[in-house]
Amino acid sequence: MINRLTETLNFQTEALVLRSERQRLIASNIANADTPGYVAREMDFASALREATGQVPTAGRLGVTTGGHLQPRAGARGEAGLKYATAAQTNLDRNTVDMDRERASFADNSVKYEATLRFINGSVRTMLDAIKGQA
């Protein structure tokens, strides 16, 4: 019974964690805007979410034969899932951070993070009302 309740929230929980990681990544890019040679990083959110929720095709991935084997999650939250952002313009110090793009990404990700939180809160409230028997 508890598994059924938590399964409905797993997708949104993974999305919230990934949004948080993306926010940290964007903040790191902004913080290093004046660092010579810094290359901005970006996360492919859609593919990271597919991998985190187990919706990635298994072709080319190692199978897990025993429950004790470790599941690789590098694409979701590790360095391997990060990509380099393409430079909008060339700089003499070879820094690829575009502050306009980073600010827009930060604002967009913040709005989506808040929406995910509201969705989770609404789902929990609906479940609690169903448990209590309220309409």
N, C-alpha and C positions, 0 to 999 in steps of 0.2 A: 504494500500500500504506500509506504513512504517513498519507494522507488518511483512510483507513478507521479507523485507530487514533485519530486526533484527533477525528473526527466524533462518536465515542461520548462524548467528554469535553466537547464544546462546550457542551451544555446545562448541565451542572454547573458549568462554568467561568463561564458568564454568570450563573448563579444565585449563585455565590460572590461575584462582583464586585458584584452588586446587593445581596446581603446586607451586604457591607462598606459600601456607600453608605448603606443604610438604617440601619446601626449608627451611622455618622457623623452622619446626620440626627437620630436620636434623641438622641445625645450632645449635639448642638447645641441641641436643645430643652431638655434638662436643664440645660445650662450657662446658658441664658437664662431660667430659671424666675423669676428675680427682676427681670428687665429690664422696666420699664414699657412697655406698648404692643407687646411682642413677640407675634407671632402664630405659634403652633406650626405646623410643616410636617409633612406625612406623604406617604409614597410608596405608590402602589397597586402593590404588588409583583407581583401576578399579571399585570397589563397591561404593566408594564415588562418582565417576563420574556418575555411573548409577543412584544413588539416587539423585544427584544434578540435573540431566537432566530429572528426572521423569520416568526413564526406569526400576524402581524396581517393581516387582510384589506387588500388594496391599494386598496379604494374610497376615494376622496378624497385619495389620496397621489400625489405626482408620480412619474412613471416615470423610470427611469434609462436613457438611450439609449446612453451610452458608458461604458466602464469607468472613465474618468477623472473622472466626475461624483462629487461627494461624496454619501454616503448620510446622510440626516438621522437622528440618534440622540438627539434631544432628550428623547423620552419615557423613554428608558432611564436616562440618567445626567445629564440636564441640568435646568435650572430649570423648563422647560416641563412636565415630567412630575410635578412636585411639586404637592400639593394642600394646602389649609389644613385643619388639624384643627379639628373642631367643638368649641366650648367646652363643657365639662361644667357649668361654673357661671360666673356673671358676677363679675368682679373690678373694683374701683375703678380699678386701674391699666391695665385693658384687656389684661392678659396672659392668653393662652389656654392656657398650659402646665398640664396636669393631671399632677402628679408621679406619682400612682398609675398612671395609664394609661401614662406614659412608662417607669416602672420595669418594668411588666409587659411592655411591648413590647420593652424592652431585653433582658430575660431570655429572652423567647420567640425573639427574633431571634438571640441568642447560641447557644441550643440548636440552632436550625436551621442556623446557620453551621457549628457543630461537626459536625452530621450530614452536611452537604454535603462538608465536608473528609474525613470518614471514608469517604463513598461514593467520592470521587475517589481516595483512597489505596487502597481495595479494588479499584477498577477498574484502577488502574495495576499493582498487585501481581498481579492476574489476568492482565493482558497480559504482564507480565514472565515469569510462570510459563509462559505459553503459548509465548513466544518461546524460553525456555530448554528447553522440552520437559518440564517437571516436572508431576507430577500433584498 
